[in-house]
Amino acid sequence: MPPIDIGKKAPAFTLKDQAGVAHGLKDYAGRPLVLYFYPKDDTSGCTAQACAFQDALPMLQELGVAVLGVSILDTKSKAKFAKKHDLHFPLLADDALGEDGKPDPSVASKYGVWVQKSMYGRTYMGINRTTYLIGPDGKVVQRWDKVKVPGHVEAVMKELKKLG
């Protein structure tokens, strides 16, 4: 599926976080939500991104904004990642497997971030590092594709301030 366009309704989802608590889009209705998709727990880029959101969390919470990170690894991996880096926001496990035993992440697919990638001539499926800013009405306000971590949280904050 293609990524969700700005102005369109964000697809509903429910996934479990690092503590096994279910989070759904409906739980965040009426407030802005930063929903970011990252490739893998505890890799250098994903750690830098998560820590940047953690550092900005007090300011985001002051603005009434929730942050959810999503990747394909299970809740156990999320718990280890969150504990190791002292992360205090939900990391959601989009860890469904297909009949072939390979990852088949339904939420990443709905949001258009589960894509074919290639490295060293090998193709595989993976998550494109993407962030969605979802407004209080459940519609996509902004989308950042193929995110570069340095400066990204600042760009999100700038967009959030426009919401008022």
C-alpha positions as CSV (number, residue, x, y, z in Angstrom):
1,M,0.0,0.0,0.0
2,P,1.2,3.6,-0.6
3,P,1.9,5.9,2.3
4,I,-1.1,7.8,3.7
5,D,-1.4,11.3,2.1
6,I,-1.7,14.5,4.1
7,G,-5.3,15.3,4.9
8,K,-6.4,11.6,4.8
9,K,-7.7,9.7,7.8
10,A,-5.0,7.6,9.5
11,P,-5.7,3.9,9.5
12,A,-6.9,2.4,12.7
13,F,-4.6,0.0,14.6
14,T,-4.1,-1.7,17.9
15,L,-0.6,-3.1,18.9
16,K,1.0,-4.0,22.2
17,D,3.9,-2.0,23.7
18,Q,7.0,-3.1,25.6
19,A,4.9,-3.7,28.7
20,G,2.2,-5.7,26.8
21,V,-0.3,-2.9,27.0
22,A,-2.5,-2.5,23.9
23,H,-2.5,0.9,22.2
24,G,-4.9,1.9,19.4
25,L,-5.2,5.0,17.3
26,K,-8.6,5.6,18.9
27,D,-6.9,5.9,22.3
28,Y,-5.3,9.2,21.1
29,A,-8.3,10.8,19.6
30,G,-8.6,14.5,20.4
31,R,-4.9,15.1,20.7
32,P,-1.9,15.2,18.3
33,L,0.0,12.0,17.8
34,V,3.5,11.4,16.5
35,L,3.6,7.9,15.1
36,Y,7.0,7.0,13.9
37,F,8.1,3.8,12.2
38,Y,11.7,2.6,12.6
39,P,13.5,-0.5,11.1
40,K,14.8,-2.3,14.2
41,D,15.3,-2.0,18.0
42,D,18.7,-1.1,19.3
43,T,20.5,-0.3,16.1
44,S,22.5,2.9,15.9
45,G,20.1,5.0,13.8
46,C,17.0,3.7,15.6
47,T,18.5,4.3,19.0
48,A,19.5,7.9,18.1
49,Q,16.0,8.5,16.8
50,A,14.3,7.0,19.9
51,C,16.6,8.9,22.3
52,A,15.9,12.2,20.4
53,F,12.2,11.7,20.9
54,Q,12.8,10.8,24.6
55,D,14.8,14.0,25.1
56,A,12.0,16.0,23.5
57,L,9.3,14.1,25.5
58,P,8.7,16.7,28.2
59,M,8.2,19.4,25.6
60,L,5.9,17.2,23.5
61,Q,3.9,16.2,26.6
62,E,3.5,19.9,27.5
63,L,2.0,20.4,24.1
64,G,-0.4,17.5,24.7
65,V,1.3,15.3,22.1
66,A,1.7,11.5,22.4
67,V,4.6,9.6,20.8
68,L,4.5,6.0,19.6
69,G,7.3,4.2,18.0
70,V,6.6,1.1,15.8
71,S,8.8,-1.6,14.4
72,I,8.5,-5.3,13.6
73,L,10.3,-6.9,16.5
74,D,8.4,-8.4,19.4
75,T,7.4,-6.9,22.8
76,K,10.3,-8.6,24.5
77,S,12.8,-6.8,22.2
78,K,10.9,-3.5,22.8
79,A,11.2,-4.0,26.6
80,K,14.9,-4.6,26.4
81,F,15.4,-1.6,24.0
82,A,13.3,0.7,26.2
83,K,15.1,-0.4,29.4
84,K,18.6,-0.1,27.9
85,H,18.0,3.4,26.7
86,D,15.6,4.6,29.4
87,L,12.7,5.3,26.9
88,H,9.4,6.3,28.6
89,F,7.0,6.2,25.7
90,P,5.3,3.2,24.0
91,L,7.2,1.2,21.5
92,L,4.7,-0.9,19.6
93,A,5.4,-4.4,18.2
94,D,4.1,-4.8,14.7
95,D,5.3,-8.4,14.9
96,A,2.8,-10.5,13.0
97,L,4.2,-13.3,10.9
98,G,3.0,-14.6,7.6
99,E,2.3,-18.2,6.7
100,D,5.9,-18.5,5.5
101,G,7.2,-17.4,8.9
102,K,8.5,-14.1,7.7
103,P,7.4,-10.8,9.1
104,D,4.0,-9.6,7.9
105,P,3.5,-6.3,9.8
106,S,-0.1,-5.2,9.3
107,V,0.2,-1.7,10.6
108,A,3.4,-0.9,8.7
109,S,1.7,-2.2,5.6
110,K,-1.4,0.0,6.2
111,Y,0.7,3.0,6.6
112,G,2.7,2.2,3.4
113,V,6.1,1.9,5.1
114,W,6.6,-1.9,4.7
115,V,8.6,-1.8,1.4
116,Q,11.0,-3.8,-0.7
117,K,14.6,-2.7,0.0
118,S,17.9,-3.7,-1.4
119,M,21.4,-3.9,0.0
120,Y,24.5,-5.3,-1.6
121,G,22.4,-6.7,-4.5
122,R,20.0,-8.5,-2.1
123,T,16.4,-7.6,-1.9
124,Y,14.3,-7.9,1.2
125,M,11.2,-6.4,2.9
126,G,11.7,-3.8,5.6
127,I,10.4,-0.6,7.2
128,N,11.2,2.7,5.6
129,R,12.0,5.1,8.5
130,T,8.8,7.3,8.3
131,T,7.1,9.6,10.8
132,Y,3.4,10.6,10.7
133,L,2.0,13.5,12.6
134,I,-1.7,12.8,13.1
135,G,-4.0,15.6,14.2
136,P,-6.6,15.5,17.0
137,D,-9.2,14.7,14.3
138,G,-7.3,11.5,13.3
139,K,-6.1,12.9,9.9
140,V,-2.5,13.0,8.7
141,V,-1.2,16.5,9.2
142,Q,2.4,15.8,8.0
143,R,4.5,12.9,6.9
144,W,8.2,12.6,6.8
145,D,9.5,9.9,4.4
146,K,13.0,8.2,4.5
147,V,13.8,10.2,7.7
148,K,17.3,11.2,8.4
149,V,17.7,11.2,12.2
150,P,19.7,14.4,12.8
151,G,17.3,17.3,13.1
152,H,14.2,15.2,12.6
153,V,12.7,15.8,16.1
154,E,13.2,19.5,15.6
155,A,11.3,19.4,12.3
156,V,8.5,17.5,14.0
157,M,8.4,20.1,16.8
158,K,8.3,23.0,14.3
159,E,5.3,21.4,12.6
160,L,3.6,20.8,16.0
161,K,3.9,24.4,16.9
162,K,1.9,25.3,13.7
163,L,-1.0,23.2,15.1
164,G,-1.4,25.7,17.9
